[in-house]
Amino acid sequence: MNTVIIFASRYGTAKECAEILARQIYGSVDLVDIQTEGVPELAHYDQVIIGGSIRFGQIQKQIKRFCRENIEELTKKKIGLFICCGLLENAKQNIENSFPQQLLDHAAAVECFGGKIDLNKLSFFDRIITNMVMKAVDQQGDKPAVLVEKIDRFCHEMNRDITKEWMKDFE
């Protein structure tokens, strides 16, 4: 089984999650940062995982464009979709805003992996906004974090058919 993980990451959290996925997905896995690498030929892959980070309610435009331009081919493959965002209460809305409904309906796995914030990596403007948001979050007691259990569940769904095929060899 050949899988490609296509991601975009502004401050590194989506990249970190994509790397965790790459270690847990069975078979051959290629990681593609859509912001710095060319879009791969999808015909070479059985599965496609697409994800990115959310900034001010939006995923990277390269991810949106890739989904829009490849929707026909993507709906012929097993796909997984993920986002990374620090505020989980907005996750459902952010997922729906990030991917076309046709892909959401077709996907084998859709998940928000949470997010983390390293103020040292943020631009000046992002740091100001994030500090304001974090004050509100601190009052609720929920600190942004990468949710490894959600990555594990996502991988389980993406690996499901592969596991079934592998088990047939032992029947």
Secondary structure, 3 states (H helix, E strand, C coil): CEEEEEEECCCCHHHHHHHHHHHHCCCEEEEEECCCCCCCCHHHCCEEEEEEECECCECCHHHHHHHHHCHHHHCCCEEEEEEECCCHHHHHHHHHHHCCHHHHHHCCEEEECECCCCHHHCCHHHHHHHHHHHHHHHHHCCCCCECHHHHHHHHHHHHHHHHHHHHHCCC
